Amino acid sequence: MGEGGFHIINILSRDLGWGFRGVVMLCAILYAWGLVRFSRLAPRPMAFVAIAIPILVVQLGMSGMRQATATALLMLAYVAFTQRRQWLTAGWIGLAFLFHESAIAFLPMALLARRQISAKYLVVGVILLAPLAGMLLGERLDVYSARYVDQIYGENSAGGAWIRYAIAATPLFLCWWKRGKVQAAFPTLYPLLWIFMLITMALVLVGGVSSVALHRLTFYVLPVSLLALLCVVECAFAPTSRRLAWGIPFAMYGLYIVSWFTMSRHGTSCYIPYQSWLLQ
């Protein structure tokens, strides 16, 4: 009952007689809505949806329902941020918090929605809103500390966290490298991309404390990482090589999903509920 939004969906599905499949369906509707709405920010929305399937749909959406739903609502917050709608940004982040409390870490974005983006304002936003985030998390902060930092329930680590971080960070570092071209081509999107460049750098410190925390937070970065990759491909290559460059995102995430299903034990154990005659 810690995350009230997910609890309400469970109650609704139970009362309607839909059972667990109803929970999956309702969360899937929210997730598809957030993903498709966010994809419209990309230079080629259908390309974004396609490369999101391996890591955001299969790996996150089909194995981490609460965080996937929170990620979908955060994607709507990212859209509101690009529209400079401060209160709407804060509202979507608040709703994401009701599905996975870790989403409250992005609340400082709301303060920056109508301001000139700079590291100074980002630091001020974190300082001003950190007490509010801590108050909203309440006892959950102690749970996170005990589980991920002190590891009082036993060693808790995510073997693929740094691999996933590298996959998320690479497009954003490329975006930083080509930031002049990206800003000129996508002035509306650039503030969002700039913030996530900084967030990605800061996640190295999180990974030093807990690989599981890095694993969780990287999923929130991935939508913007995919967006950054498509923006770089669209504007950083010469017209003669751009068609070839558009194959890079598909090759990158195609190789990722094949490797993950081949080498990760989670590639089969997490997807037993989805085995169906439709997929055989």
Beta strands, then each sheet from edge to edge (+ up, - down):
end
